[in-house]
Amino acid sequence: YSNMYLSFEHYFRQWNDVSTATFAYSVDNGQSWTNIRQWTSTIDNPTTYNLDISALSGQSQVKFKFNYTGTWGYYWSIDDFTITTTQSSQFMTHQGIEQIDELEFLVDVYPNPASDRFYIESTEKIKQLRLIDLNGQVIIDITVEDYQTDINANNLQTGVYFIQILTEDDVLNKRVQVVR
């Protein structure tokens, strides 16, 4: 992804200088945490918190954590947590390659490069998937009808391939490298 942004609405009501609200992230599936922001005083009701998280792009095990520590009856309310992304990619057409800046759906291919298996995940249901070599030959052509699938790369030669993902309304091409 070229840009990733996180936002949420929240209201923190602090009690007598002893309550805190902490927002953190992990890139190792929750094994360790990095604090992003901590609130220690009451904020306006409600407030939108926005953060550019583009540095987390490409991480596959990101988690976010909200932690409220306090006494008595005060609180931290959180709502409308969203992550928005834009992705630069290429669509292949019969006339050539057209560059676009924003997609209506997003696709991840990982790991890339791949050695034995790679995975494709989409925000839209994948109808059909084709794996095409650099000569334009279709190596794999499968019907998927799901939001994710995987490809066994053990029988593929080392090199670069294009993955053509067909959804109900769009066609997207991604690149994957097979290594040994």
Phi and psi in degrees as a GROMACS rama.xvg file:
@    title "Ramachandran Plot"
@    xaxis  label "Phi"
@    yaxis  label "Psi"
@TYPE xy
-84.7899  -31.5694  SER-2
-140.714  137.843  ASN-3
-135.972  129.44  MET-4
-130.349  141.054  TYR-5
-115.624  142.681  LEU-6
-150.998  152.961  SER-7
-157.371  155.16  PHE-8
-92.3563  140.752  GLU-9
-155.179  159.368  HIS-10
-140.075  116.791  TYR-11
-111.011  123.694  PHE-12
-113.357  114.108  ARG-13
-87.1011  145.805  GLN-14
-116.447  113.895  TRP-15
47.8812  40.9189  ASN-16
60.21  22.0785  ASP-17
-121.441  -5.44157  VAL-18
-106.955  147.008  SER-19
-137.594  152.79  THR-20
-123.726  125.607  ALA-21
-125.157  133.848  THR-22
-114.024  127.801  PHE-23
-138.612  166.287  ALA-24
-135.796  160.005  TYR-25
-134.173  142.205  SER-26
-110.693  5.2872  VAL-27
-124.501  39.7359  ASP-28
61.683  32.1989  ASN-29
91.4616  7.24696  GLY-30
-71.6181  -36.9398  GLN-31
-139.913  153.952  SER-32
-127.426  145.027  TRP-33
-119.427  123.278  THR-34
-70.9993  133.023  ASN-35
-94.7587  -46.0657  ILE-36
-154.969  147.062  ARG-37
-132.818  134.517  GLN-38
-109.826  135.939  TRP-39
-129.106  1.72199  THR-40
-136.698  154.002  SER-41
-58.0824  138.584  THR-42
-111.343  166.743  ILE-43
-59.8726  154.819  ASP-44
-110.566  124.469  ASN-45
-84.9667  166.978  PRO-46
-124.39  141.655  THR-47
-94.1712  129.887  THR-48
-106.769  125.758  TYR-49
-121.287  143.227  ASN-50
-150.113  132.728  LEU-51
-79.7867  116.067  ASP-52
-114.31  27.4214  ILE-53
-57.1325  -27.5136  SER-54
-64.184  -18.3742  ALA-55
-88.0313  -3.4785  LEU-56
-57.4363  135.497  SER-57
91.7502  -12.1901  GLY-58
-79.6388  133.825  GLN-59
-101.075  -7.24897  SER-60
-128.04  44.7773  GLN-61
-81.3924  135.601  VAL-62
-134.017  152.42  LYS-63
-119.236  148.244  PHE-64
-136.245  135.129  LYS-65
-109.192  129.157  PHE-66
-133.145  120.517  ASN-67
-108.3  127.469  TYR-68
-122.008  125.133  THR-69
-172.363  177.219  GLY-70
-124.595  166.933  THR-71
61.8107  -145.129  TRP-72
-110.986  19.7575  GLY-73
-87.2326  177.772  TYR-74
-154.872  172.35  TYR-75
-135.43  114.094  TRP-76
-102.258  134.507  SER-77
-130.812  137.088  ILE-78
-151.044  162.321  ASP-79
54.5811  47.1631  ASP-80
-72.9982  121.574  PHE-81
-136.964  150.266  THR-82
-124.575  124.052  ILE-83
-115.001  146.494  THR-84
-138.177  156.606  THR-85
-127.559  151.598  THR-86
-138.21  130.877  GLN-87
-87.6966  133.314  SER-88
-153.29  -178.324  SER-89
-128.245  135.798  GLN-90
-102.937  134.351  PHE-91
-97.2936  133.727  MET-92
-123.806  172.137  THR-93
-67.6262  -12.9761  HIS-94
-100.422  -6.54859  GLN-95
141.367  -154.364  GLY-96
-112.062  132.014  ILE-97
-115.442  126.852  GLU-98
-85.3726  133.964  GLN-99
-127.916  157.693  ILE-100
-99.4913  -37.7539  ASP-101
-127.5  138.554  GLU-102
-105.693  152.477  LEU-103
-83.0773  -14.7084  GLU-104
-139.936  158.581  PHE-105
-120.999  145.096  LEU-106
-131.926  134.469  VAL-107
-111.494  137.444  ASP-108
-123.661  121.882  VAL-109
-152.798  155.537  TYR-110
-69.272  156.064  PRO-111
-145.938  106.055  ASN-112
-74.5274  158.688  PRO-113
-119.117  151.766  ALA-114
-115.488  -44.2335  SER-115
-120.37  -26.8179  ASP-116
-158.546  143.214  ARG-117
-133.853  157.353  PHE-118
-117.696  144.879  TYR-119
-124.408  124.566  ILE-120
-127.112  138.327  GLU-121
-132.561  152.015  SER-122
-82.708  -11.8843  THR-123
-115.596  152.951  GLU-124
-64.1169  127.253  LYS-125
-81.2846  122.169  ILE-126
-85.4168  -47.0299  LYS-127
-145.025  151.034  GLN-128
-136.54  134.362  LEU-129
-125.415  137.719  ARG-130
-106.875  123.556  LEU-131
-123.935  132.149  ILE-132
-82.4374  177.858  ASP-133
-67.3276  -15.7016  LEU-134
-86.8736  -1.93031  ASN-135
88.04  4.3511  GLY-136
-80.4182  131.625  GLN-137
-76.8893  116.784  VAL-138
-90.5958  -41.3234  ILE-139
-133.656  137.297  ILE-140
-140.67  105.148  ASP-141
-128.992  151.605  ILE-142
-89.6778  131.699  THR-143
-109.178  -56.5885  VAL-144
54.7217  42.762  GLU-145
-155.643  173.223  ASP-146
-89.2074  -7.75588  TYR-147
-152.313  155.438  GLN-148
-159.009  173.199  THR-149
-137.953  155.835  ASP-150
-123.52  130.512  ILE-151
-78.7392  117.9  ASN-152
-96.8845  3.13402  ALA-153
-61.0244  -31.5291  ASN-154
-95.4954  4.49753  ASN-155
-92.7576  145.902  LEU-156
-75.8852  153.426  GLN-157
-58.7239  134.535  THR-158
154.236  -172.329  GLY-159
-102.772  137.517  VAL-160
-130.157  155.419  TYR-161
-105.599  138.433  PHE-162
-108.326  118.439  ILE-163
-99.9926  116.948  GLN-164
-107.531  120.729  ILE-165
-108.454  126.092  LEU-166
-110.65  -171.701  THR-167
-58.5612  -38.2652  GLU-168
-119.162  -14.5389  ASP-169
-135.441  163.969  ASP-170
-128.416  128.844  VAL-171
-127.399  139.082  LEU-172
-113.059  130.334  ASN-173
-121.676  162.921  LYS-174
-113.977  140.631  ARG-175
-135.638  143.789  VAL-176
-110.566  130.881  GLN-177
-103.047  127.298  VAL-178
-127.051  160.184  VAL-179
